[in-house]
């Protein structure tokens, strides 16, 4: 199942929507360990057009996915379809012996994500959730700052990631619960959930939340916005907000006993990031330039495949985030705190 370290890992990209076209497909040109060998789409004409643009020789319709997986040049797949479709593509890929790098959130439900993790384990292939922030310098710097102890014991984190949903411009599946799994929490807030627990080095045990839908005619099956609180074993609290009714915005504020740090914007990949902190009484300011956040995750995953090793942000981490998100939604529905189960 694993490859020689000298050979680039051949990928098929499944799903050719906006994120694939703007970021995933171009990233292969900058990857040291991965190469694009095939694309898959419901629209075969689109697949053919993008094949020419990115100089790839293999293209398939979604109904031809089995043929794609039978292609010996394809060793891994990058799944960029809506979350509700991740499981069926992942399980088919695992059964064909292909490694899977899957866009976030890992699935629309924890039942689906559990099936994905189990299938990849059963067939001895890697499953990684595409959390690009693990490789982005500003978040890595913030994590090291926390680990150094310079900020002292972590008291609280405050974070948000919101965008404006625009009918006719934003993908319609974002507000279709079957395909998306939820609203802004699953699309955007998942970054708040995953990043805070990763940089804190611990997992939350309880969630409380409140959701709203001012435009109930549009947001019929998903929330328009949600605020949530995650409680951690150390006593740390994460307060988060994510909405589809705000100008694009994001930040991450870390509050410690000895100092604080603020990163804004925190999660988009197309903007320069600015970090301000007070460390040992001294103000520190750093800026981080826009970079390709997709090529590093392709390389990290491909190197893991080449060397036959595990990877930190594996499918279990993506599954854990879905469990946390479901606890947040449960709390919002029942108007009381919800326990977060163990894997």
C-alpha positions as a printed Julia matrix, in Angstrom:
343×3 Matrix{Float64}:
   0.0    0.0     0.0
   2.98   2.33    0.52
   5.29   3.74   -2.13
   9.0    4.24   -2.68
  10.14   7.59   -1.28
  11.68   8.46   -4.67
   8.4    8.42   -6.54
   5.84  11.23   -6.48
   2.39  10.16   -5.34
  -0.16  10.25   -8.15
  -3.46  11.91   -7.18
  -6.93  12.01   -8.6
  -8.92  15.07   -7.49
 -12.57  14.2    -6.98
 -14.95  17.17   -7.19
 -14.07  20.22   -9.28
 -15.87  23.05   -7.52
 -14.45  26.43   -6.56
 -11.95  25.26   -3.92
 -10.55  22.61   -6.26
 -10.19  25.0    -9.19
  -8.79  27.95   -7.24
  -6.49  26.16   -4.82
  -6.2   22.37   -4.92
  -5.42  21.81   -8.61
  -2.86  24.67   -8.85
  -1.08  23.42   -5.71
   0.23  20.32   -7.47
   2.57  22.47   -9.56
   4.28  23.55   -6.32
   4.27  20.16   -4.63
   7.53  18.27   -4.16
   5.98  14.88   -3.46
   2.6   14.81   -5.22
   1.52  14.97   -8.84
  -1.88  15.38  -10.43
  -2.73  12.46  -12.71
  -6.54  12.52  -12.94
  -9.67  14.57  -12.24
 -13.21  13.39  -11.54
 -16.43  15.4   -11.89
 -20.16  14.96  -12.39
 -19.67  17.23  -15.4
 -17.33  15.39  -17.76
 -17.0   18.42  -20.03
 -15.72  20.44  -17.07
 -13.31  17.61  -16.25
 -12.03  17.61  -19.84
 -11.59  21.39  -19.81
  -9.64  21.37  -16.55
  -7.55  18.45  -17.79
  -6.35  20.65  -20.63
  -5.78  23.65  -18.36
  -3.69  21.69  -15.84
  -2.08  19.36  -18.39
  -3.5   16.14  -16.98
  -4.21  13.23  -19.27
  -6.9   11.34  -17.33
 -10.42  12.58  -16.67
 -13.53  10.76  -15.54
 -17.18  11.41  -14.8
 -18.44  10.51  -11.33
 -20.11   7.42  -12.81
 -16.65   6.29  -14.01
 -15.07   6.52  -10.55
 -14.35   2.78  -10.47
 -12.28   3.15  -13.65
 -10.37   6.01  -12.07
  -9.58   3.89   -9.02
  -8.44   1.07  -11.3
  -5.86   3.38  -12.92
  -2.42   2.25  -11.7
  -1.15   5.85  -11.87
  -3.6    6.84   -9.13
  -2.21   6.07   -5.67
  -4.29   8.59   -3.71
  -7.38  10.73   -4.05
  -8.11  14.27   -2.91
 -11.83  14.46   -2.19
 -13.29  17.95   -2.65
 -16.99  17.16   -3.0
 -19.65  18.34   -0.5
 -19.24  16.64    2.93
 -22.34  14.47    2.57
 -20.64  12.76   -0.39
 -17.26  12.18    1.26
 -18.05   8.78    2.77
 -19.08   6.98   -0.42
 -15.98   8.19   -2.3
 -13.65   7.47    0.62
 -14.94   3.95    1.21
 -14.68   3.1    -2.5
 -11.15   4.49   -2.57
 -10.1    2.51    0.5
 -11.52  -0.7    -0.96
  -9.42  -0.05   -4.08
  -6.29   0.43   -1.96
  -6.04   4.19   -2.57
  -5.02   6.63    0.16
  -7.45   9.46    0.93
  -6.88  13.17    1.6
 -10.33  14.59    2.29
 -11.55  18.16    2.56
 -13.0   19.35    5.84
 -15.33  18.64    7.48
 -14.54  14.97    7.15
 -18.22  14.08    6.71
 -21.74  15.36    7.26
 -22.34  13.1    10.28
 -20.24  11.22   12.83
 -21.73   7.96   11.58
 -20.32   8.68    8.13
 -16.92   9.77    9.45
 -16.69   6.64   11.63
 -17.37   4.49    8.56
 -14.63   6.33    6.66
 -12.09   5.81    9.45
 -12.99   2.13    9.74
 -12.79   1.5     5.98
  -9.34   3.09    5.67
  -8.07   1.2     8.72
  -9.46  -2.09    7.39
  -7.77  -1.66    4.01
  -4.5   -0.23    5.43
  -4.63   3.1     3.64
  -4.03   6.55    5.08
  -6.92   8.92    5.71
  -6.11  12.58    6.36
  -8.44  15.53    6.89
  -7.35  18.56    4.87
  -6.68  20.96    7.75
  -4.24  23.32    6.04
  -3.69  25.39    9.21
  -1.4   22.67   10.62
   1.18  23.83    8.06
   0.5   27.58    8.07
   3.27  29.59    9.82
   1.13  31.96   11.89
  -0.85  29.17   13.56
   2.31  27.07   13.99
   3.98  30.09   15.65
   1.01  30.55   17.97
   1.04  26.88   18.96
   4.77  27.05   19.77
   4.18  30.21   21.79
   1.62  28.37   23.91
   3.82  25.29   24.26
   6.78  27.41   25.39
   4.85  28.47   28.49
   5.53  32.17   27.87
   1.79  32.92   28.02
   1.36  30.87   31.17
  -1.61  28.66   31.91
  -4.3   28.99   29.25
  -7.44  30.61   30.62
  -9.57  31.17   27.51
  -9.58  31.41   23.74
 -12.0   33.54   21.74
 -12.43  32.85   18.05
 -14.69  33.5    15.1
 -14.9   32.65   11.42
 -17.82  34.11    9.47
 -18.76  34.89    5.89
 -21.76  36.31    4.08
 -23.88  33.71    2.32
 -24.95  35.15   -1.03
 -27.72  33.35   -2.95
 -26.73  32.7    -6.53
 -23.06  33.2    -5.68
 -22.4   30.92   -2.72
 -22.81  27.19   -3.47
 -26.39  26.1    -2.8
 -25.25  22.9    -1.07
 -23.87  24.97    1.84
 -27.39  25.37    3.21
 -28.54  21.83    2.36
 -28.07  19.84    5.58
 -27.88  16.47    3.82
 -24.89  17.63    1.77
 -23.26  20.03    4.22
 -23.99  18.48    7.6
 -24.9   21.92    8.96
 -24.48  25.63    8.34
 -21.56  27.94    9.09
 -20.44  25.74   11.99
 -19.56  22.83    9.7
 -18.26  25.01    6.88
 -16.3   27.63    8.84
 -16.57  26.98   12.57
 -14.89  23.6    12.14
 -11.63  25.57   11.8
 -12.32  27.25   15.15
 -12.98  23.87   16.77
 -10.02  22.01   15.28
  -7.45  24.79   15.56
  -8.15  25.7    19.19
  -7.98  22.14   20.44
  -4.84  21.5    18.37
  -2.9   24.51   19.67
  -4.14  23.86   23.23
  -3.05  20.23   23.07
  -6.24  18.88   24.64
  -9.79  17.96   23.68
 -13.03  19.47   25.01
 -15.38  17.41   27.15
 -18.54  19.52   27.06
 -20.23  21.99   24.73
 -22.91  24.62   25.15
 -24.39  26.66   22.31
 -27.13  28.87   20.92
 -28.03  29.09   17.23
 -30.26  31.44   15.23
 -31.82  31.9    11.81
 -33.09  35.44   11.24
 -33.92  34.53    7.63
 -35.89  31.35    8.3
 -37.09  31.09    4.7
 -33.52  30.7     3.48
 -31.96  28.87    6.4
 -34.6   26.16    6.72
 -32.43  23.13    7.49
 -29.24  24.75    8.83
 -28.41  27.58   11.19
 -27.69  31.1     9.99
 -25.37  31.63   12.91
 -24.21  29.95   16.09
 -22.27  30.83   19.22
 -20.69  28.04   21.24
 -18.56  27.37   24.29
 -16.23  24.39   24.68
 -15.09  23.26   28.12
 -11.69  21.53   28.45
 -10.36  19.24   31.21
  -7.75  21.82   32.26
 -10.49  24.36   32.91
  -9.79  26.33   29.72
 -12.79  27.7    27.84
 -13.14  28.32   24.09
 -15.79  30.82   23.02
 -16.61  30.73   19.31
 -19.0   32.3    16.82
 -19.65  31.49   13.19
 -22.3   33.02   10.93
 -23.42  33.29    7.32
 -24.73  36.83    7.86
 -21.56  38.84    8.43
 -18.84  40.37    6.32
 -15.92  37.92    6.02
 -14.07  38.0     9.32
 -11.96  35.78   11.55
  -9.71  36.04   14.56
  -8.16  33.9    17.28
  -7.4   35.45   20.68
  -5.48  33.43   23.27
  -5.65  34.55   26.88
  -3.04  33.24   29.31
  -2.02  33.87   32.91
   1.21  35.59   31.82
   0.28  37.11   28.47
  -1.97  37.09   25.44
  -1.82  36.73   21.67
  -4.17  37.83   18.9
  -4.17  36.58   15.3
  -6.32  38.26   12.66
  -7.39  37.18   10.15
  -6.91  33.67   11.49
  -8.33  31.21    8.97
  -8.63  32.46    5.34
  -5.78  31.57    2.99
  -5.96  34.6     0.69
  -5.07  37.33    3.21
  -1.91  38.38    5.03
  -2.12  37.48    8.71
  -1.12  39.74   11.6
  -0.22  38.55   15.08
   0.07  40.81   18.11
   1.06  39.48   21.51
   2.15  40.61   24.95
   4.86  38.27   26.17
   6.64  38.87   29.47
   5.42  42.45   29.43
   6.71  43.12   25.91
   4.5   43.75   22.87
   5.38  41.57   19.88
   4.0   42.15   16.39
   4.5   39.86   13.4
   3.01  39.61    9.93
   2.75  36.46    7.83
   2.56  36.72    4.07
  -0.02  35.01    1.9
   1.22  31.57    0.9
   0.01  28.42   -0.79
  -1.49  26.48    2.13
  -2.5   23.51   -0.03
   0.86  22.32   -1.37
   2.31  21.77    2.17
  -0.55  19.48    3.13
  -0.2   17.58   -0.14
   3.48  17.12    0.62
   2.95  16.07    4.25
   0.39  13.49    3.23
   2.43  12.24    0.27
   5.57  11.88    2.39
   3.6    9.84    4.92
   2.47   7.55    2.08
   5.99   7.31    0.7
   7.53   6.45    4.06
   4.73   4.24    5.32
   4.11   6.28    8.45
   1.1    7.76   10.22
   0.17  11.43   10.13
  -0.91  13.75   12.96
  -4.15  15.01   11.44
  -5.47  11.6    10.49
  -9.07  10.61    9.93
  -9.65  10.1    13.65
  -8.99  13.81   14.24
 -11.54  14.72   11.6
 -14.0   12.28   13.15
 -13.43  13.81   16.58
 -14.3   17.26   15.21
 -17.6   15.94   13.83
 -18.4   14.52   17.27
 -17.69  17.92   18.84
 -19.82  19.7    16.24
 -22.69  17.31   16.88
 -22.44  18.03   20.62
 -22.59  21.77   19.85
 -25.73  21.26   17.75
 -27.28  19.07   20.44
 -26.73  21.77   23.05
 -28.31  24.39   20.78
 -31.36  22.17   20.16
 -31.89  21.19   23.79
 -30.8   24.47   25.37
 -28.48  22.76   27.83
 -24.83  21.61   27.94
 -23.97  18.46   25.99
 -21.22  16.0    26.84
 -18.66  15.21   24.16
 -18.05  11.48   23.86
 -14.68   9.74   23.53
 -13.48   8.06   20.37
